[in-house]
Amino acid sequence: FRKNGDLWVGTESGLYLYQASSTRWETWSNGKTDERNSINEILVTKDSAIWAARALSVEIRHKNGRIESLEQINGTQLGSVTALAEDTSHSLWIASGVGTEGAYRYDGTHWEHFGKNEGLGARNVHKIVPD
């Protein structure tokens, strides 16, 4: 063992280093034992924010360290979010394959809903992929 907690292991095949001191990986949890810790999709946006589609909301981790939780859009509860995408205009898209109907687009200022009335025939959208 090293003083920093790393461990060297010697075998017939060579040396292996377990770097317990590495900060490459970290764990994010909201401290609760419910579906908010279930992640369905992860998106890293052009501005380096990390959007995590969760079972009950979307969590946004901004580059400056601020964490934001998005549980509803325009008064509609999100429920289980399964789709996240960023288009070429840097608008963000959110949808659910099991919860809310249609999809939402955020242009940096406001959210717009796309559903049956707006020409989107699919009731539930499970995945969004820029094309």
Backbone as CSV, one residue per row, in Angstrom:
resi,resn,N_x,N_y,N_z,CA_x,CA_y,CA_z,C_x,C_y,C_z
1,PHE,0.840,-1.194,0.000,0.000,0.000,0.000,0.879,1.249,0.000
2,ARG,0.421,2.266,-0.716,1.068,3.568,-0.641,0.422,4.362,0.485
3,LYS,1.054,5.453,0.894,0.497,6.302,1.946,-0.838,6.925,1.541
4,ASN,-1.062,7.113,0.232,-2.300,7.742,-0.230,-3.440,6.738,-0.443
5,GLY,-3.203,5.458,-0.120,-4.244,4.448,-0.247,-4.166,3.613,-1.506
6,ASP,-3.296,3.974,-2.461,-3.126,3.177,-3.668,-2.518,1.826,-3.305
7,LEU,-2.763,0.841,-4.143,-2.270,-0.508,-3.866,-1.580,-1.074,-5.101
8,TRP,-0.329,-1.498,-4.938,0.394,-2.208,-5.988,0.236,-3.701,-5.748
9,VAL,-0.064,-4.442,-6.815,-0.193,-5.896,-6.714,0.729,-6.521,-7.758
10,GLY,1.592,-7.415,-7.324,2.500,-8.100,-8.242,2.003,-9.505,-8.513
11,THR,1.916,-9.864,-9.799,1.487,-11.209,-10.190,2.475,-11.778,-11.197
12,GLU,2.237,-13.000,-11.636,3.070,-13.608,-12.665,2.933,-12.862,-13.988
13,SER,1.793,-12.149,-14.172,1.539,-11.423,-15.418,2.088,-10.002,-15.396
14,GLY,2.512,-9.525,-14.242,3.048,-8.175,-14.153,2.547,-7.443,-12.922
15,LEU,2.748,-6.123,-12.917,2.323,-5.273,-11.811,0.995,-4.596,-12.145
16,TYR,0.129,-4.473,-11.143,-1.146,-3.782,-11.294,-1.241,-2.726,-10.198
17,LEU,-1.783,-1.575,-10.576,-1.930,-0.485,-9.621,-3.408,-0.142,-9.464
18,TYR,-3.904,-0.261,-8.246,-5.249,0.205,-7.920,-5.083,1.603,-7.343
19,GLN,-5.617,2.610,-8.049,-5.446,3.992,-7.611,-6.672,4.446,-6.821
20,ALA,-6.678,4.139,-5.548,-7.769,4.579,-4.672,-7.791,6.097,-4.556
21,SER,-6.644,6.727,-4.801,-6.553,8.187,-4.683,-7.073,8.914,-5.923
22,SER,-7.405,8.187,-6.980,-7.851,8.796,-8.232,-9.158,9.572,-8.033
23,THR,-9.234,10.730,-8.663,-10.466,11.525,-8.617,-11.163,11.519,-9.978
24,ARG,-10.790,10.582,-10.822,-11.391,10.481,-12.149,-12.882,10.187,-12.045
25,TRP,-13.278,9.363,-11.100,-14.674,8.983,-10.914,-15.207,9.572,-9.621
26,GLU,-16.455,9.953,-9.645,-17.102,10.391,-8.421,-18.548,9.910,-8.436
27,THR,-19.144,9.839,-7.299,-20.516,9.378,-7.169,-21.418,10.561,-6.880
28,TRP,-22.529,10.638,-7.594,-23.528,11.675,-7.357,-24.790,11.012,-6.863
29,SER,-25.290,11.491,-5.766,-26.536,10.969,-5.209,-27.230,12.109,-4.499
30,ASN,-28.546,12.098,-4.546,-29.264,13.156,-3.841,-29.511,12.789,-2.387
31,GLY,-28.981,11.645,-1.951,-29.096,11.253,-0.555,-30.390,10.541,-0.204
32,LYS,-31.281,10.434,-1.150,-32.541,9.743,-0.904,-32.472,8.354,-1.523
33,THR,-33.323,7.464,-1.071,-33.320,6.096,-1.603,-34.537,5.861,-2.485
34,ASP,-34.871,6.836,-3.304,-36.008,6.676,-4.206,-35.542,6.766,-5.655
35,GLU,-36.474,6.903,-6.566,-36.171,6.862,-7.997,-35.394,8.068,-8.517
36,ARG,-35.163,9.086,-7.683,-34.360,10.221,-8.139,-32.911,9.837,-8.407
37,ASN,-32.489,8.697,-7.894,-31.134,8.219,-8.137,-31.058,7.285,-9.339
38,SER,-32.167,7.065,-10.020,-32.200,6.244,-11.224,-31.949,7.136,-12.436
39,ILE,-30.921,6.816,-13.221,-30.544,7.634,-14.372,-30.917,6.896,-15.659
40,ASN,-31.678,7.567,-16.532,-32.097,6.981,-17.804,-31.286,7.483,-18.993
41,GLU,-30.704,8.665,-18.867,-29.951,9.270,-19.980,-29.045,10.345,-19.405
42,ILE,-27.871,10.518,-19.998,-26.946,11.576,-19.599,-26.549,12.345,-20.852
43,LEU,-26.579,13.675,-20.750,-26.212,14.537,-21.870,-25.242,15.601,-21.379
44,VAL,-24.110,15.714,-22.048,-23.176,16.812,-21.782,-23.420,17.844,-22.878
45,THR,-23.848,19.045,-22.479,-24.215,20.075,-23.444,-22.994,20.855,-23.916
46,LYS,-23.203,21.675,-24.932,-22.106,22.468,-25.509,-21.467,23.396,-24.483
47,ASP,-22.254,23.835,-23.479,-21.707,24.712,-22.438,-21.139,23.927,-21.254
48,SER,-20.929,22.622,-21.448,-20.320,21.720,-20.455,-21.195,21.415,-19.255
49,ALA,-22.481,21.717,-19.324,-23.398,21.304,-18.256,-23.713,19.824,-18.462
50,ILE,-23.982,19.130,-17.372,-24.353,17.721,-17.444,-25.820,17.601,-17.059
51,TRP,-26.625,17.123,-17.994,-28.052,16.903,-17.777,-28.266,15.413,-17.563
52,ALA,-28.902,15.051,-16.457,-29.193,13.653,-16.158,-30.703,13.456,-16.126
53,ALA,-31.200,12.617,-17.041,-32.628,12.282,-17.075,-32.862,11.229,-16.005
54,ARG,-33.683,11.585,-15.032,-33.917,10.696,-13.904,-35.355,10.207,-13.911
55,ALA,-35.644,9.300,-13.022,-36.984,8.721,-12.955,-38.033,9.748,-12.544
56,LEU,-37.671,10.786,-11.822,-38.669,11.756,-11.362,-38.389,13.182,-11.795
57,SER,-37.329,13.405,-12.587,-36.974,14.775,-12.957,-35.737,14.779,-13.849
58,VAL,-35.214,15.974,-14.091,-33.926,16.144,-14.757,-33.039,16.927,-13.801
59,GLU,-31.827,16.444,-13.597,-30.869,17.164,-12.771,-29.842,17.794,-13.691
60,ILE,-29.566,19.078,-13.484,-28.611,19.810,-14.308,-27.448,20.227,-13.419
61,ARG,-26.260,19.798,-13.775,-25.048,20.175,-13.053,-24.257,21.117,-13.945
62,HIS,-24.261,22.391,-13.561,-23.605,23.421,-14.349,-22.100,23.402,-14.113
63,LYS,-21.363,23.935,-15.066,-19.902,23.943,-15.004,-19.387,24.652,-13.751
64,ASN,-20.122,25.663,-13.261,-19.703,26.410,-12.075,-20.016,25.676,-10.766
65,GLY,-20.585,24.457,-10.863,-20.885,23.658,-9.679,-22.326,23.751,-9.202
66,ARG,-23.096,24.689,-9.751,-24.498,24.831,-9.341,-25.301,23.631,-9.833
67,ILE,-26.168,23.103,-8.971,-27.013,21.966,-9.305,-28.461,22.431,-9.312
68,GLU,-29.148,22.094,-10.370,-30.541,22.504,-10.560,-31.384,21.255,-10.799
69,SER,-32.568,21.203,-10.208,-33.483,20.084,-10.417,-34.721,20.584,-11.146
70,LEU,-35.044,19.951,-12.252,-36.186,20.325,-13.073,-37.230,19.218,-12.939
71,GLU,-38.294,19.498,-12.181,-39.319,18.492,-11.925,-40.597,18.746,-12.706
72,GLN,-40.768,19.975,-13.204,-41.928,20.282,-14.018,-41.580,21.336,-15.056
73,ILE,-42.328,21.316,-16.151,-42.169,22.300,-17.213,-43.542,22.888,-17.502
74,ASN,-43.634,24.192,-17.411,-44.901,24.892,-17.667,-46.070,24.276,-16.897
75,GLY,-45.808,23.881,-15.654,-46.859,23.327,-14.798,-47.115,21.844,-14.972
76,THR,-46.419,21.179,-15.883,-46.594,19.744,-16.105,-45.480,18.973,-15.418
77,GLN,-45.850,18.030,-14.526,-44.865,17.187,-13.858,-44.172,16.317,-14.896
78,LEU,-42.864,16.215,-14.816,-42.110,15.453,-15.799,-42.235,13.948,-15.625
79,GLY,-42.243,13.477,-14.408,-42.234,12.032,-14.217,-40.906,11.458,-14.680
80,SER,-40.950,10.272,-15.249,-39.740,9.583,-15.679,-39.272,10.119,-17.030
81,VAL,-38.124,10.787,-17.041,-37.559,11.328,-18.274,-36.614,10.282,-18.860
82,THR,-36.804,9.966,-20.142,-35.982,8.942,-20.793,-35.179,9.482,-21.961
83,ALA,-35.461,10.709,-22.406,-34.791,11.235,-23.593,-34.264,12.648,-23.350
84,LEU,-33.015,12.862,-23.716,-32.378,14.174,-23.685,-31.588,14.346,-24.973
85,ALA,-31.618,15.540,-25.532,-30.818,15.816,-26.727,-30.584,17.311,-26.838
86,GLU,-29.528,17.668,-27.564,-29.239,19.064,-27.875,-29.135,19.170,-29.389
87,ASP,-29.884,20.097,-29.973,-29.858,20.229,-31.433,-28.770,21.206,-31.874
88,THR,-28.666,21.424,-33.178,-27.596,22.273,-33.719,-27.750,23.740,-33.323
89,SER,-28.962,24.135,-32.902,-29.196,25.503,-32.420,-28.939,25.626,-30.925
90,HIS,-28.460,24.541,-30.307,-28.188,24.444,-28.866,-29.460,24.469,-28.030
91,SER,-30.603,24.191,-28.651,-31.838,24.009,-27.883,-31.802,22.611,-27.285
92,LEU,-32.364,22.486,-26.083,-32.376,21.206,-25.385,-33.763,20.588,-25.484
93,TRP,-33.791,19.287,-25.693,-35.033,18.541,-25.844,-35.154,17.525,-24.726
94,ILE,-36.390,17.393,-24.204,-36.692,16.445,-23.134,-37.958,15.702,-23.514
95,ALA,-37.972,14.390,-23.260,-39.183,13.603,-23.500,-39.193,12.400,-22.566
96,SER,-40.327,11.702,-22.572,-40.490,10.524,-21.727,-41.183,9.421,-22.511
97,GLY,-40.639,8.238,-22.432,-41.265,7.094,-23.079,-42.384,6.500,-22.255
98,VAL,-42.537,6.953,-21.022,-43.560,6.377,-20.153,-44.378,7.413,-19.383
99,GLY,-43.961,8.656,-19.406,-44.623,9.673,-18.582,-45.356,10.706,-19.403
100,THR,-44.812,11.896,-19.442,-45.451,13.008,-20.153,-45.558,12.735,-21.642
101,GLU,-46.586,13.299,-22.248,-46.817,13.111,-23.677,-46.015,14.125,-24.490
102,GLY,-45.558,13.705,-25.664,-44.842,14.600,-26.556,-43.417,14.862,-26.099
103,ALA,-42.912,16.018,-26.499,-41.542,16.416,-26.156,-41.522,17.908,-25.861
104,TYR,-40.508,18.328,-25.119,-40.321,19.745,-24.790,-38.986,20.212,-25.334
105,ARG,-38.965,21.464,-25.813,-37.729,22.077,-26.292,-37.477,23.349,-25.499
106,TYR,-36.231,23.495,-25.019,-35.818,24.684,-24.282,-34.820,25.447,-25.137
107,ASP,-35.141,26.678,-25.490,-34.276,27.477,-26.366,-33.333,28.389,-25.601
108,GLY,-33.242,28.198,-24.300,-32.394,29.046,-23.465,-33.192,30.110,-22.740
109,THR,-34.432,30.318,-23.171,-35.303,31.319,-22.560,-36.612,30.712,-22.062
110,HIS,-37.264,29.926,-22.921,-38.532,29.332,-22.508,-38.693,27.927,-23.087
111,TRP,-39.621,27.185,-22.480,-39.927,25.826,-22.900,-41.112,25.841,-23.849
112,GLU,-41.042,25.012,-24.884,-42.148,24.854,-25.828,-42.497,23.371,-25.918
113,HIS,-43.796,23.076,-25.864,-44.262,21.694,-25.931,-44.579,21.309,-27.369
114,PHE,-44.220,20.090,-27.737,-44.557,19.526,-29.037,-45.322,18.232,-28.789
115,GLY,-46.576,18.219,-29.180,-47.423,17.050,-29.019,-48.316,16.883,-30.224
116,LYS,-49.430,16.197,-30.036,-50.358,15.922,-31.130,-50.843,17.206,-31.799
117,ASN,-51.197,18.207,-31.004,-51.705,19.471,-31.556,-50.651,20.236,-32.350
118,GLU,-49.371,19.971,-32.070,-48.286,20.662,-32.769,-47.713,19.815,-33.909
119,GLY,-48.343,18.667,-34.192,-47.929,17.829,-35.313,-47.051,16.642,-34.975
120,LEU,-46.765,16.422,-33.686,-45.967,15.259,-33.288,-46.923,14.101,-33.034
121,GLY,-46.891,13.119,-33.913,-47.842,12.010,-33.838,-47.587,11.028,-32.715
122,ALA,-46.365,10.926,-32.271,-46.032,9.965,-31.217,-46.485,10.493,-29.868
123,ARG,-47.250,9.700,-29.153,-47.719,10.115,-27.829,-46.552,10.167,-26.836
124,ASN,-45.757,9.108,-26.806,-44.597,9.032,-25.912,-43.333,8.899,-26.742
125,VAL,-42.327,9.666,-26.382,-41.049,9.641,-27.080,-40.010,9.091,-26.111
126,HIS,-39.445,7.943,-26.457,-38.506,7.298,-25.543,-37.071,7.776,-25.746
127,LYS,-36.716,8.158,-26.972,-35.332,8.541,-27.271,-35.346,9.650,-28.323
128,ILE,-34.425,10.603,-28.194,-34.251,11.672,-29.176,-32.786,11.660,-29.606
129,VAL,-32.571,11.586,-30.920,-31.216,11.574,-31.448,-31.128,12.598,-32.568
130,PRO,-30.225,13.577,-32.455,-30.060,14.537,-33.559,-29.661,13.810,-34.837
131,ASP,-30.179,14.293,-35.940,-29.975,13.602,-37.219,-29.416,14.583,-38.233
